[in-house]
Amino acid sequence: MLSSMGANVYFPALPTVASDLGVSIAKVNLTITSYLVLQGLSPMFFGPLADYRGRRLAYICCLAIAAGACTGMALLPNGAYGLLIFLRCVQSAGSASTISIGYGTITDIATPGERGTLIGLMSLGPMAGPAIGPIIGGALADKFGWRGIFWFMAALAAAIGLAILCFLPETLRVIVHAGEIKPRWHLRPLIPVLTHYSPKVSAETLQNMPKPRRRSPKFLKQADCLMLLFSNGSGFTLFQALMSSMSPVLLSAYPFLNQTTVGLCYLAVGSGCAIGSVVTGRVVDAEFRRQGGTKGEAIPVGFALEKARLRLLPIYASGMAVTAIVYGWTVGRTSIAVPLVFHFIFGWCVMAFMNAHQVLLMDLAPGQGASVTAANNLFRCLLSAGIVSAQDPLLSAIGLGWLFVLFSGLFIGIVAPILIVERRFGPHWRLRRAAVPAGK
């Protein structure tokens, strides 16, 4: 939540920020753009670091960076516009990477048959952030001014970092195996209530443990992984298009709304994301078991992995496209309840769609969960940046209804062939890689 909420928590205070800094709203919007750019790029550094040096070290570094940047913005003098852009970039570099590290932690502690449920729970924070961020930001700005927003974000980052420093054990398997090997002092929690180090570790366990090493992201050279990254990025792009259109469109179509009540409208898609994330995470695991998957740590080479993870994706993708189109054609023509109901359904479908992709990508690149999530984040940010930048001119030219017909058509046109090819050739590519000795 720290990353996604940080992107838009001060949306309600943008006019005040612009006034205090002596710049236009358009220039303040550049601080949001700079945040999103670093949100895509920074995990490409911290993700591999977490896969090599350990989760705790990466977590603490990222949270310290985020807390420091937020403190700097809370103390920012009036007129320091350039410094605000710089500190927003620093804040994003720290907070955005915590998501990829979190997914990497899941690969450490969960077997393939359990990942769907945990990823669903993990996704609650990143998807709830955009919905509740403007609400929290508006309340803080009204009470304490816009700098109060960054004091809150600094305190939140510091509190999370302190909890990790005190309680979270190291989970990276090349360092602690299944948690029974005691790591070096700087990788141990100050209060070891969640650890279960073994006083005696068998020689066989130590011998079979892989050594910590830097690993190049080979999955970026694999056709199936690249297609999944592109497909998932396309789904996130449709999500971002809907989210970024909501505030101006709803304010224009329903004059009784104000900045506060339109912020509450985001709760519809946010609650759909939250509930869908938890429920569909369990569905992903149920599908894995339905195809004959077990609770073991290794996935058998001949297992129908792609079928288990992707069988329901056409339903989710169709649901996203249909609800986005209905939203486009009902705003301003019906009661506001109608588009909000479809926002809820859209949120449910988009979480199911993205969680299934995330689980399969982590299955295809074992031990590199943080790096995979970093690449996933990069694809999503780059793809959505292009579409969202073209959204306003297209909205003026063709209207909201046809805009989402166009975006939904592009989405289905990209995703449908990718899913067909992945189901048809993915198992073959995976078997071929399994036949190549490690290190080749």
C-alpha positions, 0 to 999 in steps of 0.5 A: 500500500505504501507505494500505490498510496504514495502516488496519489495521496496528495491529489486533493491538495494539488491546488494548495501545493501549486499555490504554495510553490508558485507554479501551475497545476500542470507543473505539480502534475509532473511530480506525479509523472516523475513518481510513476516513472521511478515506480517502474524503474527502481524495482529493477535495481532493488528486486535483484538485490533482494534476490541476492542479498536478502529480503530484510536488507532490501526492505530496510533500505527501501523504507529508510529512503522513503521515510527520508524523502517524505520527511524532506517534503514535509519540511519543504519551503515554499517555492522549492518546486525543483526540490519537490520533484527530486524528493518525489523521485526519491520517495518512489524509488524507495516505496515502489520496490517494497512490492516486488520484495513482498512478492519475492518473500511469498516465493520463499515461504509458499509452495506453488499450490499455496501462492495464489492465496498469499498473492491475493492477500499481498495484492490487497495493499497495492490495489487498496492504496489508489482507492483510499489514498485520496480520502486520507490525503484529503482529510489530512490536508484539511486538518494539517495542510499538504505537508501533513500528508508527507508527515503521515507517509514518513511516519507510516514508512518508519513504522513499517521499517521498525516492525520489519527490523524488530520482527521479520526473519530473513526468508531468502532460501539461499541464505536460510533454506527453509528458515532453520539456518541462522544467518549473519547478525545483520539479517536477523530480527532484533526480537526473534519471535518468528524465527525457528533456527535449528541448532543442528543443520544436517551436512546434506542440507548445507551441501544441497543449498545453492550459493547466493549469487547474482542472477541475470533475469533470464526470464526476460529472454523467454518467450512465454514470460515476455508474453505474460508480462505484455499481457498483464501490462495490457490489463493494468493499462485498461485499469489505469485508463478507467481510474484516471478518467473517473474524477473529471468524468464523474464531476462533469456528468454528476454536478452534485459531486464534489472533490470529497464525494468523488473520492469516495466513488473510488471505493467501488473499484477499490472494494472490488479489487480487495474482495476479488484479490482474496477470493480469486487468490483461493480460486487460483490455488483451487485450479492448481489442485484441480489439475492434479497439483500437490503441496510440494515445493517443486512443480513436476516437469510434465504438470499442466501448469499453464492450463492450471493458471490460465484456464479462467483468464478468458472469463476475467478478460471478457469481464474487464472489457465488458464492464469498461465499455458499460462504464463508458456508455452509462456515465451521465445517462443513468444513475451514478449507482450503475457505473459504480456497480460496474466499477466493482465488477471491473475491480474484481475481474482485474485482480483475478486477471493480474493475480493469475499472471503474477502466480504463473510468472513466479512459477516460471522463474523460481527463486526470482520472485522479486526480480519477476515482480520488478519486470512486471511493474516496469512493463505495466508502468511503461504500457500504461504511461503511453495510453493514459497520455493519449487518453484526454485527446481521444476523450475529447475527440470520440467521447467516453463510450467509444474511448472504452470501446477502443481501449477494450478492443485493443486489450482483447486484441492483445490478450486473446492471441497471447493466451492462445499461444501460451496455452499451446506452446508454453508447456513445450518451451518449459519442457525444453528449458528443463532439459537444458542443464543449469548454467547453460 
